[in-house]
Amino acid sequence: MKLALKILLVSLYTYILLEFGCFLLLKTRFNRAHFPSFKIIRQPDSFRSPIAEIKPEWGMWHYPDETYKEKIGCLDYTIHTNSYGARDKERIKSTDSNRFVMLGDSFIEGRGLDEPQRLSDRLETALNTEVLNFGCGWFTPTQEYLTYRYLAKDFSHDAVIWAILPFNDFNCDDTSYHEPDSYVHYQPYFEGAYPDYHLLYRVDNIAKSTFNKAHFVPPPPFTTKEKLHNLLTEFTFWFNIVGDIRQRMREVHPGKPAPSMYYDYKRTELQKLFFLIKSLKAQAKGKKLILLTLPVRPDFARYAAEPSIPLKNSLDSFSRAENFLYVDLLTTLAQKEKDADKLYFTCDGHWNAYANHLATEILVPLLK
């Protein structure tokens, strides 16, 4: 009995030391790993996302006139939406002042950031010109184009800033890609071959979507395996270090280049982007277009190994042919900051405030 007690105490003491060591590692070397919340994860019994599929023209959008507090890992920020559902201050539709309209996904909406820290707000301050933010999480280029066509273009403006995220904008805008979750989704796609495409939706009516408050269906209960995984994730340090090591091993392929959609896209995906750019230019009716491409972490590693970027080269040529301004923020940010990790949240792949600050410095001289 005494021996068993000693073994138990030694094991407990060893585990406490292991956890303490892993706690220190999470705070220092493994700061990209998830930090335990010490809260039990439960399946939601109601729809709690600030973004939902509520727009019949393009699907995903924010509920209007709402305020949401988001605290996820190292992210702690507040979302305010205006009367037409944009994460932006209230705007009048018509004005004689020069204005920009900004389109994009969660990077432009500003995931993880309070509004003043975002690119659009920083540009507005630096340029002393209104920059209307129509960005939304989970957006694809098709949804960004449709948002402009059915909403943003009704607000007087002189130029459109459109931010493309190569990391997932190509594959998520393909009919073969479906979000791996338990919801019924309503999402628009352009299907066909360049330059002839037709618009279709995953389901034929937005009322069939369950990704909103009106038609929310509670997800199935967690399996035993999922319960164990959630318990270890939220109540232990060692498990998150192991997970981070596995993730880093998946990202590194000896002898293979880092994955990057600046290099690894398909020709058909680029052609669809060309089609969408032309379509938006037609809707903009002569207004200036500024196209941006935004990098994620692995893009910097690939760029360091292969300085000639196929996507940038193609968009450089296309922008000259179609008479719009193209700015690649991979190459320009790499000139300003050598350590790409400094541009992103430690627990998330989105730009932090510092990256938005540098992007503002890059764009202001061009937009003036």
C-alpha positions in Angstrom: 0.0 0.0 0.0 2.8 2.4 0.9 4.7 1.5 -2.3 1.6 2.2 -4.4 1.1 5.6 -2.6 4.7 6.5 -3.2 4.4 5.6 -6.9 1.2 7.7 -7.1 2.9 10.7 -5.4 6.0 10.5 -7.5 3.8 10.2 -10.7 1.7 13.2 -9.6 4.8 15.3 -8.8 6.4 14.3 -12.1 3.2 15.3 -14.0 3.0 18.6 -12.2 6.7 19.3 -13.2 5.9 18.3 -16.8 2.9 20.6 -16.9 4.9 23.5 -15.4 7.7 23.0 -18.0 5.1 22.8 -20.8 3.5 26.0 -19.4 6.8 27.8 -19.7 7.3 26.5 -23.2 3.9 27.6 -24.3 4.7 31.1 -23.1 8.0 31.2 -24.9 9.0 28.9 -27.7 5.6 27.4 -28.6 3.6 30.7 -28.5 1.7 29.6 -31.7 0.1 26.7 -29.8 -3.3 26.9 -28.2 -3.3 28.0 -24.6 -5.8 26.1 -22.3 -8.9 28.1 -21.3 -9.7 25.7 -18.4 -13.3 25.8 -19.5 -15.4 22.9 -20.6 -16.3 23.1 -24.3 -20.0 22.5 -24.9 -21.9 22.2 -28.2 -23.9 25.5 -28.8 -27.6 25.3 -28.3 -28.2 28.5 -30.2 -26.5 30.4 -33.1 -23.9 32.7 -31.7 -21.8 33.8 -34.7 -21.8 37.5 -35.7 -21.7 36.3 -39.3 -24.5 34.3 -40.8 -25.9 33.4 -44.2 -28.7 36.0 -44.4 -28.2 37.7 -47.8 -29.9 36.0 -50.8 -27.5 37.6 -53.3 -24.2 36.6 -51.7 -25.0 34.6 -48.5 -22.6 35.4 -45.6 -23.0 38.8 -43.9 -23.2 40.4 -40.5 -26.4 41.0 -38.6 -27.0 44.8 -38.6 -26.8 47.1 -35.6 -25.1 44.5 -33.4 -22.2 44.6 -30.9 -20.3 41.3 -30.3 -17.4 40.6 -27.8 -15.0 38.0 -29.2 -12.4 36.3 -27.0 -10.8 33.3 -28.5 -7.3 32.3 -27.4 -5.0 35.3 -27.7 -7.7 37.3 -29.7 -9.8 39.7 -27.6 -11.8 42.3 -29.6 -15.2 43.9 -30.1 -17.2 43.9 -33.3 -19.7 46.7 -34.1 -21.9 46.5 -37.2 -23.8 49.4 -38.8 -27.4 49.6 -40.1 -26.6 47.8 -43.4 -24.6 45.0 -41.7 -21.0 46.1 -42.4 -18.4 46.0 -39.7 -18.0 49.8 -40.0 -19.2 53.1 -38.7 -22.5 54.4 -40.0 -22.1 55.8 -43.5 -24.4 57.9 -45.7 -25.0 56.6 -49.2 -24.3 59.8 -51.1 -21.7 62.5 -50.6 -19.6 64.9 -52.7 -16.4 63.8 -50.8 -13.9 61.4 -52.3 -14.3 58.0 -50.8 -12.9 54.5 -51.1 -14.8 51.2 -50.9 -12.9 48.3 -49.5 -13.6 44.6 -50.2 -12.1 41.5 -48.7 -12.5 38.7 -46.3 -11.6 38.3 -42.6 -8.2 40.0 -43.1 -10.0 43.2 -44.2 -12.9 42.9 -41.7 -10.1 42.7 -39.1 -10.4 39.4 -37.2 -8.7 39.8 -33.9 -8.6 43.6 -34.1 -10.7 46.5 -32.7 -11.8 48.7 -35.6 -9.1 51.5 -35.2 -6.3 48.9 -35.7 -7.6 47.7 -39.1 -6.2 48.6 -42.5 -9.3 50.5 -43.6 -9.5 52.7 -40.5 -5.8 53.4 -40.6 -6.0 54.4 -44.3 -9.0 56.6 -43.5 -7.0 58.4 -40.8 -3.8 58.7 -42.9 -5.6 59.9 -46.1 -8.2 62.0 -44.3 -10.7 60.3 -46.7 -13.5 57.9 -45.9 -12.7 54.2 -46.5 -15.9 52.1 -46.3 -15.2 48.6 -45.1 -17.3 45.9 -46.7 -15.1 43.0 -45.6 -16.6 39.9 -44.1 -15.2 36.7 -42.7 -15.5 33.5 -44.9 -15.9 35.6 -48.0 -14.7 34.4 -51.4 -13.9 36.6 -54.3 -17.3 35.7 -55.8 -19.0 36.9 -52.6 -16.9 40.1 -52.6 -17.9 40.9 -56.2 -21.6 40.2 -55.4 -21.4 42.4 -52.3 -20.1 45.2 -54.4 -22.7 44.7 -57.1 -25.7 44.5 -54.8 -24.6 46.8 -51.9 -21.3 48.6 -51.9 -21.7 50.3 -55.3 -24.8 52.1 -54.1 -22.5 54.2 -51.8 -20.9 57.0 -53.7 -17.1 56.5 -54.1 -14.3 57.2 -56.4 -12.2 54.0 -56.1 -12.4 50.4 -55.0 -9.7 48.6 -53.0 -10.1 44.9 -53.4 -8.0 42.5 -51.3 -7.5 39.0 -52.5 -6.1 36.3 -50.1 -4.5 33.6 -52.4 -4.2 31.2 -49.4 -7.8 30.2 -49.6 -9.6 32.4 -52.1 -8.9 30.1 -55.0 -10.0 26.8 -53.5 -12.9 28.2 -51.5 -14.3 29.7 -54.6 -14.5 26.4 -56.4 -17.7 24.3 -56.5 -15.8 21.2 -55.4 -14.9 22.9 -52.0 -17.4 22.6 -49.2 -16.9 23.9 -45.6 -16.3 20.7 -43.5 -19.0 21.4 -40.8 -22.5 20.2 -39.9 -24.4 23.1 -41.4 -26.3 23.3 -44.6 -24.7 26.2 -46.5 -25.9 28.7 -49.1 -22.9 29.9 -51.1 -22.6 31.4 -54.6 -20.1 30.1 -57.1 -19.3 30.9 -60.7 -19.1 27.8 -62.7 -17.9 27.3 -66.3 -14.9 28.0 -68.4 -13.2 31.3 -69.1 -14.7 33.7 -70.1 -18.2 32.1 -69.9 -19.4 31.5 -66.4 -22.9 31.2 -64.8 -23.8 31.8 -61.2 -25.1 29.0 -59.0 -25.7 28.4 -55.3 -25.1 25.3 -53.1 -28.8 25.2 -52.3 -31.5 26.9 -54.3 -32.9 29.1 -51.5 -31.3 30.8 -48.6 -34.2 29.7 -46.4 -32.5 26.2 -46.6 -29.3 27.4 -44.9 -28.9 26.5 -41.3 -26.0 28.8 -40.7 -28.1 31.6 -39.2 -30.4 32.3 -36.2 -33.6 31.6 -38.0 -32.9 28.1 -39.1 -30.1 27.0 -36.7 -30.0 23.2 -36.1 -27.9 22.2 -33.0 -24.9 20.1 -34.0 -24.7 16.5 -32.9 -23.3 15.8 -29.5 -19.5 15.3 -29.2 -18.3 11.8 -29.5 -16.2 10.2 -26.8 -13.1 10.9 -28.8 -14.0 14.5 -29.3 -14.8 15.0 -25.6 -11.4 13.6 -24.6 -9.6 15.8 -27.2 -11.4 18.9 -25.9 -10.7 18.0 -22.3 -6.9 17.6 -23.0 -6.9 20.8 -25.2 -8.5 23.0 -22.6 -7.0 21.5 -19.4 -3.4 20.5 -20.2 -0.3 22.2 -21.5 1.6 19.1 -22.8 -1.2 18.2 -25.2 -1.1 21.5 -27.0 2.7 21.4 -27.3 2.4 17.9 -28.9 -0.3 19.3 -31.3 1.9 22.3 -32.2 4.9 20.0 -32.9 2.7 17.9 -35.2 1.4 20.9 -37.0 5.0 22.2 -37.6 6.0 18.8 -38.9 3.1 18.9 -41.4 4.2 22.4 -42.5 7.8 21.3 -43.2 8.5 18.9 -46.0 12.2 18.2 -46.4 13.2 18.8 -49.9 9.8 20.3 -50.8 9.0 24.0 -51.0 6.6 25.6 -48.5 3.0 25.4 -49.8 1.8 28.7 -51.2 -1.1 29.7 -53.5 1.1 32.5 -54.9 2.8 29.6 -56.7 0.6 26.5 -56.6 -2.7 27.7 -58.0 -4.4 26.2 -61.0 -4.7 28.0 -64.3 -8.5 27.7 -64.2 -8.5 29.4 -60.7 -6.6 32.3 -62.0 -8.9 32.6 -65.0 -11.9 32.8 -62.7 -10.2 35.6 -60.8 -9.6 37.5 -64.1 -13.3 37.1 -64.9 -14.3 38.5 -61.5 -12.0 41.4 -61.8 -13.4 42.3 -65.2 -16.9 41.9 -63.9 -16.3 44.2 -61.0 -14.7 46.8 -63.3 -17.8 46.7 -65.4 -20.0 47.3 -62.3 -17.7 50.1 -61.1 -18.2 52.0 -64.4 -14.8 53.7 -64.7 -14.0 54.1 -61.0 -10.4 53.4 -60.1 -9.6 49.8 -59.0 -6.7 49.0 -56.6 -6.2 45.2 -56.3 -4.2 43.8 -53.3 -2.8 40.3 -52.7 -2.3 39.5 -49.0 0.2 36.9 -47.7 0.0 34.3 -45.0 3.0 32.9 -43.1 4.1 30.1 -45.5 4.1 32.5 -48.4 7.1 34.3 -47.0 9.1 31.0 -46.7 8.3 30.1 -50.3 9.2 33.6 -51.5 12.5 33.4 -49.8 13.3 30.2 -51.8 11.7 31.3 -55.1 11.9 35.1 -55.6 10.0 35.0 -58.9 6.3 34.8 -58.0 4.0 33.4 -60.8 0.8 35.0 -59.4 2.4 38.4 -59.0 3.8 38.2 -62.5 0.4 37.3 -64.0 -1.4 40.0 -62.1 1.2 42.6 -63.0 0.6 41.8 -66.7 -3.2 41.6 -66.3 -3.3 44.9 -64.4 -1.4 46.7 -67.2 -3.7 45.2 -69.8 -6.9 46.1 -67.8 -5.7 49.5 -66.5 -5.9 49.0 -62.7 -3.4 49.3 -59.9 -2.0 46.1 -58.5 -0.1 46.0 -55.2 1.4 42.7 -53.9 1.8 42.9 -50.1 4.0 39.8 -49.9 7.0 41.4 -51.6 6.4 44.8 -50.1 5.9 43.5 -46.5 9.0 41.3 -46.9 11.0 44.4 -47.6 9.8 46.1 -44.4 9.9 43.1 -42.0 12.3 40.2 -42.2 10.6 38.1 -39.5 7.2 37.2 -40.9 6.0 35.8 -37.6 5.9 39.3 -36.2 3.1 40.1 -38.6 0.6 37.5 -37.3 -1.1 36.7 -34.0 0.7 34.1 -32.1 -2.5 31.9 -31.8 -4.0 32.7 -35.2 -3.1 33.1 -38.8 -4.5 36.6 -39.3 -2.6 39.9 -39.5 -2.0 41.6 -36.2 -2.0 45.4 -35.6 1.7 45.7 -36.7 1.0 44.1 -40.1 -1.9 46.5 -40.7 0.3 49.4 -39.7 3.0 48.4 -42.2 0.4 47.8 -45.0 -0.9 51.3 -44.4 2.6 52.7 -44.8 2.9 50.8 -48.1 -0.4 51.9 -49.5 -0.8 55.5 -48.4 1.8 57.0 -50.9 0.1 55.0 -53.7 -3.4 56.0 -52.8 -2.6 59.7 -52.4 
